[in-house]
């Protein structure tokens, strides 16, 4: 059987065209290109129309699902298949599973954009239009989009006028590229601050261990960062470094263990618990600098998500994972850029909540962290393999030099 598909965008520069054709061949089907118009300028998209020639309805349906993820859609779109959820938290078995790319569905005779786009969700048809929701948010009777035959997805295009994000997106940058990447990121952060665009930081405790705490605090103080997502450990070791000059009992000035330094992170938790909260400790003058102090002073939104490993935890730490996820998603709304610094768990979790058009930078000394983030769907992430402390110090210096 034959079906006509359409694909538009920077199909050559983004390597989408060969991926479409290779997919069809690898699936054992054939294609016939009907029309291919190449964009004449850097801003002009290309337009492709092709026929998928498959051996059966089952093969066609299977290939269609994969073509949709590459931005293809059927020329003659049919009305979306919608079925009701029979119970809370469960949907029909043929539900459409969302990606993090901008998505439209053909509904009521026209293409309608899906709101609140994120990966690993379902599309619920509401009175205001289609909305992406998590399975646990579905209620009995909700109208659920099923199958992918009336869906079109818009993967992010690679611009011809490449900047650091376009030519390195999805790649793992080598150490020799860090200086170039930092310069571009510094330029973007300065522009975002002037334009009042939202930048969120996701950070692990290695930020403090590697001496990057003061630099991150400076970025928050100078209004380059507008939200912080982290675990209990980042806050604990940041406060430990402020109170005792150590992180995990290691003197940050000398790199040597402190006598009974293993107690310091517990002493830090105890000091904050005695005050009742981090915010109260800052108000009383118990902490007068550092990452969490600047978070309190500037009032930027912050969520510390707990884990099974937490000591304490600190009073502000959210130990209910569902509530922590919801708070993360709330803080991420409207973000233009997300900096992920030395945290595999929180970076991947955050990546799952982000639409693919949000500029994402993942910095870690371990290349596997950057690769895993991309493998789990955050293909827009720019990976920088570097010591996080070095990266932050260099970035803060570049921004300071611009003042």
KEBA-460531 format. One record per residue (C-alpha): residue number from 1; x, z, y. Coordinates in steps of 0.1 Angstrom, whole numbers, plus 2048, in hexadecimal, padded with zeros to 3 digits. Each point is the difference from the previous one (the first is absolute). Example, Ala and Ser with C-alpha at 12.3 -4.5 7.8 and 13.67 -1.06 7.14 Angstrom:
BEGIN
@num 1&east 87B&up 84E&north 7D3
@num 2&east 80E&up 7F9&north 822
This chain:
BEGIN
@num 1&east 800&up 800&north 800
@num 2&east 80B&up 7FA&north 824
@num 3&east 7FD&up 816&north 81F
@num 4&east 80C&up 7F9&north 823
@num 5&east 814&up 81B&north 811
@num 6&east 80D&up 803&north 824
@num 7&east 81F&up 812&north 80D
@num 8&east 80B&up 803&north 824
@num 9&east 81D&up 80F&north 812
@num 10&east 826&up 7FD&north 801
@num 11&east 800&up 7F5&north 7DC
@num 12&east 823&up 7F2&north 7FF
@num 13&east 812&up 81A&north 815
@num 14&east 7EF&up 81D&north 7ED
@num 15&east 807&up 7EF&north 7DE
@num 16&east 7DB&up 801&north 7F7
@num 17&east 7FD&up 7DB&north 7F7
@num 18&east 818&up 801&north 7E3
@num 19&east 7F2&up 821&north 7F4
@num 20&east 7DD&up 7F0&north 7FF
@num 21&east 80B&up 7E2&north 7ED
@num 22&east 817&up 813&north 7E8
@num 23&east 7E4&up 818&north 7F8
@num 24&east 7E9&up 7E5&north 7F5
@num 25&east 81A&up 7F0&north 7EA
@num 26&east 80A&up 821&north 7F1
@num 27&east 7DC&up 807&north 7F7
@num 28&east 7FD&up 7E0&north 7ED
@num 29&east 7E9&up 7EE&north 818
@num 30&east 806&up 7E2&north 817
@num 31&east 7FC&up 7F9&north 825
@num 32&east 7F9&up 7E1&north 816
@num 33&east 809&up 802&north 825
@num 34&east 7E4&up 7F0&north 814
@num 35&east 80D&up 808&north 823
@num 36&east 820&up 810&north 80F
@num 37&east 805&up 801&north 825
@num 38&east 820&up 810&north 80C
@num 39&east 7FF&up 814&north 821
@num 40&east 813&up 7ED&north 81B
@num 41&east 80C&up 81E&north 814
@num 42&east 80A&up 824&north 7F9
@num 43&east 7DD&up 80C&north 808
@num 44&east 7ED&up 7E5&north 7ED
@num 45&east 7F5&up 809&north 7DD
@num 46&east 801&up 7E9&north 7E2
@num 47&east 7E0&up 7F6&north 7EE
@num 48&east 7FF&up 7FA&north 7DB
@num 49&east 7E2&up 7F4&north 7EA
@num 50&east 805&up 7FD&north 7DB
@num 51&east 7EC&up 7FD&north 7E0
@num 52&east 805&up 819&north 7E4
@num 53&east 7FC&up 7EE&north 7DF
@num 54&east 7FA&up 81A&north 7E5
@num 55&east 7F6&up 7FE&north 7DB
@num 56&east 7E4&up 819&north 801
@num 57&east 7EB&up 817&north 816
@num 58&east 814&up 81E&north 7F4
@num 59&east 821&up 7F0&north 809
@num 60&east 7F3&up 7F6&north 822
@num 61&east 7F3&up 823&north 807
@num 62&east 821&up 810&north 7F6
@num 63&east 814&up 7E8&north 816
@num 64&east 7E8&up 803&north 81D
@num 65&east 806&up 826&north 802
@num 66&east 826&up 7F9&north 804
@num 67&east 7FB&up 7E4&north 818
@num 68&east 7EB&up 816&north 817
@num 69&east 81D&up 819&north 802
@num 70&east 815&up 7E3&north 80E
@num 71&east 7E7&up 7F8&north 81B
@num 72&east 7ED&up 7E4&north 7EF
@num 73&east 7DB&up 7FD&north 802
@num 74&east 7E6&up 7E8&north 7F2
@num 75&east 7F5&up 7E4&north 817
@num 76&east 7DC&up 805&north 7F8
@num 77&east 7FC&up 826&north 801
@num 78&east 7E2&up 80F&north 7EF
@num 79&east 7EF&up 820&north 80A
@num 80&east 813&up 820&north 7F6
@num 81&east 7F6&up 811&north 7E0
@num 82&east 7F4&up 823&north 809
@num 83&east 7F5&up 81B&north 7E7
@num 84&east 7F5&up 824&north 805
@num 85&east 815&up 81D&north 7F5
@num 86&east 7ED&up 814&north 7E6
@num 87&east 811&up 822&north 807
@num 88&east 817&up 811&north 818
@num 89&east 825&up 7F5&north 7FC
@num 90&east 7F9&up 7E3&north 7E8
@num 91&east 7FA&up 7DB&north 806
@num 92&east 7F6&up 7E2&north 7EB
@num 93&east 81C&up 7F5&north 7E8
@num 94&east 805&up 7DE&north 812
@num 95&east 807&up 810&north 822
@num 96&east 818&up 7EF&north 818
@num 97&east 820&up 815&north 803
@num 98&east 80E&up 7FD&north 824
@num 99&east 822&up 7F7&north 80C
@num 100&east 810&up 80C&north 820
@num 101&east 7FC&up 7DE&north 810
@num 102&east 7E6&up 7F6&north 81A
@num 103&east 7E1&up 7F6&north 7EB
@num 104&east 7E0&up 7EE&north 806
@num 105&east 7E2&up 7FC&north 7E9
@num 106&east 7E4&up 7E6&north 801
@num 107&east 7E1&up 814&north 807
@num 108&east 7DE&up 7F6&north 810
@num 109&east 80C&up 7DC&north 804
@num 110&east 820&up 807&north 813
@num 111&east 823&up 80F&north 7FC
@num 112&east 801&up 824&north 80A
@num 113&east 820&up 815&north 804
@num 114&east 804&up 820&north 7EB
@num 115&east 806&up 81F&north 814
@num 116&east 819&up 81C&north 7F9
@num 117&east 816&up 7E9&north 7EA
@num 118&east 817&up 811&north 7E7
@num 119&east 80B&up 7F9&north 7DC
@num 120&east 7F0&up 80E&north 7E1
@num 121&east 7DE&up 804&north 80E
@num 122&east 7DD&up 7F0&north 7FC
@num 123&east 7EB&up 7ED&north 819
@num 124&east 7DF&up 811&north 809
@num 125&east 7E5&up 7ED&north 812
@num 126&east 7F2&up 816&north 81C
@num 127&east 7E8&up 7FA&north 81C
@num 128&east 81D&up 7FA&north 817
@num 129&east 811&up 7E7&north 7E8
@num 130&east 819&up 802&north 7E3
@num 131&east 817&up 81E&north 800
@num 132&east 81D&up 809&north 7E9
@num 133&east 7FC&up 822&north 7EF
@num 134&east 811&up 814&north 7E5
@num 135&east 7EE&up 804&north 7DF
@num 136&east 7FB&up 825&north 806
@num 137&east 7ED&up 7F7&north 821
@num 138&east 7E6&up 7EB&north 7EE
@num 139&east 7DD&up 80E&north 7FD
@num 140&east 7E4&up 7F6&north 7E8
@num 141&east 7ED&up 7E3&north 80E
@num 142&east 81D&up 7F3&north 815
@num 143&east 802&up 7DA&north 800
@num 144&east 821&up 7F5&north 7F0
@num 145&east 811&up 7DF&north 803
@num 146&east 806&up 7F1&north 7DD
@num 147&east 817&up 7E4&north 7F5
@num 148&east 819&up 7EE&north 817
@num 149&east 7EF&up 7DE&north 802
@num 150&east 7F3&up 805&north 824
@num 151&east 81E&up 811&north 80E
@num 152&east 81C&up 7F3&north 816
@num 153&east 820&up 814&north 806
@num 154&east 819&up 7FA&north 81C
@num 155&east 824&up 80A&north 7F5
@num 156&east 817&up 806&north 81E
@num 157&east 812&up 7E0&north 80A
@num 158&east 825&up 7FD&north 805
@num 159&east 805&up 7F4&north 824
@num 160&east 816&up 7E2&north 806
@num 161&east 80F&up 812&north 81E
@num 162&east 80E&up 81B&north 7EA
@num 163&east 807&up 824&north 80B
@num 164&east 80E&up 81C&north 7EC
@num 165&east 7DF&up 807&north 7F0
@num 166&east 7F8&up 7DC&north 7F6
@num 167&east 822&up 7F6&north 7F0
@num 168&east 805&up 821&north 7EF
@num 169&east 7DD&up 809&north 7F6
@num 170&east 7FE&up 80A&north 7DC
@num 171&east 826&up 800&north 7FC
@num 172&east 819&up 81C&north 7FC
@num 173&east 819&up 7FF&north 81D
@num 174&east 824&up 806&north 7F8
@num 175&east 814&up 819&north 813
@num 176&east 811&up 7E5&north 816
@num 177&east 7DD&up 7F7&north 80D
@num 178&east 7F7&up 824&north 80C
@num 179&east 80F&up 7FB&north 822
@num 180&east 7EB&up 7E1&north 806
@num 181&east 7E1&up 810&north 7F3
@num 182&east 804&up 81F&north 815
@num 183&east 804&up 7EC&north 820
@num 184&east 7E0&up 7ED&north 7F9
@num 185&east 7ED&up 81F&north 7F7
@num 186&east 80C&up 812&north 81F
@num 187&east 7F4&up 7E2&north 815
@num 188&east 7DE&up 801&north 7EF
@num 189&east 7FC&up 825&north 804
@num 190&east 807&up 7FD&north 825
@num 191&east 7E7&up 7E4&north 804
@num 192&east 7E6&up 813&north 7EB
@num 193&east 804&up 81F&north 816
@num 194&east 7FB&up 7EC&north 820
@num 195&east 7E2&up 7EF&north 7F1
@num 196&east 7F1&up 821&north 7F2
@num 197&east 801&up 7F2&north 7DD
@num 198&east 7FF&up 81A&north 7E4
@num 199&east 81F&up 808&north 7EB
@num 200&east 7FE&up 817&north 7E2
@num 201&east 81D&up 810&north 7ED
@num 202&east 800&up 809&north 7DB
@num 203&east 81D&up 817&north 7F9
@num 204&east 810&up 813&north 7E4
@num 205&east 816&up 81F&north 801
@num 206&east 81F&up 7EA&north 7FC
@num 207&east 7FB&up 7F9&north 826
@num 208&east 80C&up 824&north 806
@num 209&east 819&up 802&north 7E3
@num 210&east 813&up 7E1&north 80F
@num 211&east 800&up 80E&north 823
@num 212&east 7E5&up 7E9&north 80E
@num 213&east 7E8&up 81C&north 80B
@num 214&east 80B&up 801&north 824
@num 215&east 7FD&up 7DB&north 803
@num 216&east 7DD&up 7FF&north 7F2
@num 217&east 7F7&up 81D&north 817
@num 218&east 80D&up 7EB&north 81D
@num 219&east 7EB&up 7E2&north 7F7
@num 220&east 7E1&up 816&north 7FF
@num 221&east 80A&up 812&north 821
@num 222&east 805&up 7DE&north 812
@num 223&east 7DE&up 7F3&north 7F4
@num 224&east 80D&up 7E5&north 7E8
@num 225&east 7ED&up 811&north 7E3
@num 226&east 7DA&up 806&north 801
@num 227&east 7FA&up 810&north 7DE
@num 228&east 813&up 811&north 7E3
@num 229&east 7F8&up 7FF&north 7DB
@num 230&east 815&up 815&north 7E9
@num 231&east 801&up 81B&north 7E6
@num 232&east 805&up 825&north 802
@num 233&east 825&up 7FC&north 7FA
@num 234&east 808&up 7ED&north 820
@num 235&east 7F1&up 81B&north 815
@num 236&east 810&up 81C&north 7ED
@num 237&east 823&up 7F2&north 802
@num 238&east 7FC&up 7F6&north 824
@num 239&east 7F6&up 823&north 809
@num 240&east 81C&up 80E&north 7EA
@num 241&east 819&up 7EA&north 812
@num 242&east 7F3&up 80D&north 822
@num 243&east 800&up 825&north 7F6
@num 244&east 81F&up 802&north 7EA
@num 245&east 814&up 7E0&north 805
@num 246&east 7FC&up 7F6&north 7DC
@num 247&east 7EC&up 7EA&north 7E9
@num 248&east 7FB&up 80B&north 7DC
@num 249&east 81A&up 81A&north 807
@num 250&east 81B&up 7E7&north 80B
@num 251&east 810&up 805&north 822
@num 252&east 7F7&up 7E0&north 814
@num 253&east 81F&up 803&north 815
@num 254&east 819&up 804&north 7E5
@num 255&east 7EF&up 7F3&north 7E1
@num 256&east 809&up 820&north 7ED
@num 257&east 7E9&up 818&north 7EE
@num 258&east 7F6&up 81F&north 813
@num 259&east 802&up 822&north 7EF
@num 260&east 7DD&up 807&north 7F2
@num 261&east 7F5&up 7E0&north 812
@num 262&east 7E8&up 7F9&north 7E3
@num 263&east 7EA&up 81A&north 811
@num 264&east 7FE&up 7EE&north 821
@num 265&east 7E4&up 7E8&north 7F9
@num 266&east 7EB&up 81E&north 7F4
@num 267&east 80A&up 813&north 81F
@num 268&east 7F4&up 7E3&north 815
@num 269&east 7DE&up 800&north 7EE
@num 270&east 7FD&up 825&north 804
@num 271&east 808&up 7FF&north 825
@num 272&east 7E4&up 7E6&north 806
@num 273&east 7E8&up 813&north 7E9
@num 274&east 806&up 81F&north 814
@num 275&east 7F6&up 7ED&north 820
@num 276&east 7E2&up 7F0&north 7EE
@num 277&east 809&up 7DC&north 807
@num 278&east 81B&up 7E8&north 80C
@num 279&east 7ED&up 7FC&north 820
@num 280&east 7FF&up 825&north 806
@num 281&east 825&up 803&north 7F8
@num 282&east 807&up 7E6&north 81B
@num 283&east 7EA&up 812&north 819
@num 284&east 812&up 821&north 7FA
@num 285&east 822&up 7F0&north 803
@num 286&east 80A&up 806&north 7DC
@num 287&east 808&up 7DB&north 7FD
@num 288&east 80C&up 7EE&north 820
@num 289&east 80B&up 7DE&north 7F3
@num 290&east 7FF&up 7E9&north 7E3
@num 291&east 7E7&up 7E7&north 7F1
@num 292&east 7E3&up 818&north 7FB
@num 293&east 805&up 810&north 822
@num 294&east 7FD&up 7DD&north 811
@num 295&east 7E1&up 7F9&north 7EB
@num 296&east 7F0&up 81F&north 80D
@num 297&east 80D&up 7FB&north 824
@num 298&east 7F4&up 7DC&north 802
@num 299&east 7E0&up 805&north 7ED
@num 300&east 804&up 7E1&north 7EA
@num 301&east 7EB&up 800&north 7E0
@num 302&east 813&up 80C&north 7E2
@num 303&east 7F7&up 806&north 7DB
@num 304&east 816&up 813&north 7E8
@num 305&east 7F3&up 7F7&north 7DD
@num 306&east 807&up 81A&north 7E5
@num 307&east 80E&up 7FA&north 7DD
@num 308&east 806&up 813&north 7DF
@num 309&east 823&up 808&north 80B
@num 310&east 7F8&up 811&north 821
@num 311&east 80E&up 823&north 808
@num 312&east 7E8&up 813&north 816
@num 313&east 7F3&up 7E9&north 80C
@num 314&east 7FF&up 801&north 826
@num 315&east 7DE&up 809&north 80F
@num 316&east 7FA&up 7DD&north 80D
@num 317&east 807&up 7EF&north 7DE
@num 318&east 7E1&up 7EF&north 7F2
@num 319&east 7FF&up 809&north 7DB
@num 320&east 7E0&up 7ED&north 7F8
@num 321&east 80D&up 7DC&north 7F8
@num 322&east 7DF&up 7EF&north 807
@num 323&east 7FE&up 810&north 822
@num 324&east 825&up 7F8&north 806
@num 325&east 7FA&up 7DB&north 7F7
@num 326&east 7E3&up 7FF&north 818
@num 327&east 815&up 80F&north 81C
@num 328&east 81C&up 7E7&north 7FA
@num 329&east 7E7&up 7E3&north 802
@num 330&east 7F1&up 80E&north 820
@num 331&east 822&up 803&north 811
@num 332&east 80A&up 7DD&north 7F5
@num 333&east 7E2&up 7EF&north 80F
@num 334&east 80A&up 7E8&north 81B
@num 335&east 826&up 803&north 7F9
@num 336&east 815&up 7E2&north 80A
@num 337&east 820&up 80C&north 7EF
@num 338&east 808&up 819&north 7E5
@num 339&east 823&up 80E&north 7FA
@num 340&east 805&up 80D&north 7DD
@num 341&east 81F&up 816&north 7FE
@num 342&east 80F&up 80D&north 7E0
@num 343&east 7E0&up 808&north 7EC
@num 344&east 7F6&up 7EC&north 7E2
@num 345&east 7E0&up 813&north 7F8
@num 346&east 7F2&up 802&north 823
@num 347&east 80B&up 7DC&north 809
@num 348&east 7EF&up 7F0&north 7E2
@num 349&east 7E1&up 816&north 806
@num 350&east 7FF&up 7F5&north 824
@num 351&east 807&up 7DC&north 7F7
@num 352&east 7E1&up 800&north 7EB
@num 353&east 7EB&up 809&north 81F
@num 354&east 80F&up 7E5&north 817
@num 355&east 7F2&up 7DD&north 807
@num 356&east 81B&up 7E6&north 7FC
@num 357&east 801&up 7F7&north 825
@num 358&east 80F&up 822&north 809
@num 359&east 826&up 7FD&north 805
@num 360&east 810&up 817&north 7E7
@num 361&east 824&up 80B&north 7FE
@num 362&east 80D&up 813&north 7E2
@num 363&east 822&up 810&north 803
@num 364&east 811&up 810&north 7E2
@num 365&east 823&up 803&north 7F1
@num 366&east 7F1&up 7F6&north 7DE
@num 367&east 7F7&up 7DB&north 7FE
@num 368&east 7E7&up 808&north 7E4
@num 369&east 7E9&up 813&north 819
@num 370&east 7FD&up 7E1&north 816
@num 371&east 7FB&up 7EA&north 7E2
@num 372&east 7E5&up 816&north 7F1
@num 373&east 7ED&up 800&north 821
@num 374&east 7FF&up 7DA&north 800
@num 375&east 7F7&up 7FF&north 7DB
@num 376&east 7E2&up 816&north 806
@num 377&east 7F1&up 7E7&north 818
@num 378&east 810&up 808&north 822
@num 379&east 811&up 7DE&north 801
@num 380&east 801&up 801&north 826
@num 381&east 81A&up 81D&north 7FF
@num 382&east 822&up 7FA&north 80F
@num 383&east 819&up 813&north 7EA
@num 384&east 820&up 80E&north 80E
@num 385&east 819&up 80F&north 7E8
@num 386&east 811&up 81B&north 815
@num 387&east 806&up 825&north 804
@num 388&east 7E1&up 80C&north 812
@num 389&east 813&up 817&north 817
@num 390&east 818&up 7E4&north 80A
@num 391&east 7E2&up 7E9&north 806
@num 392&east 7EE&up 81A&north 816
@num 393&east 81F&up 809&north 814
@num 394&east 807&up 7DC&north 807
@num 395&east 7DC&up 7F8&north 809
@num 396&east 7FE&up 81E&north 818
@num 397&east 821&up 7F5&north 810
@num 398&east 7F4&up 7DD&north 805
@num 399&east 7DF&up 80C&north 810
@num 400&east 813&up 819&north 816
@num 401&east 817&up 7E3&north 80C
@num 402&east 7E1&up 7ED&north 80C
@num 403&east 7F5&up 81C&north 817
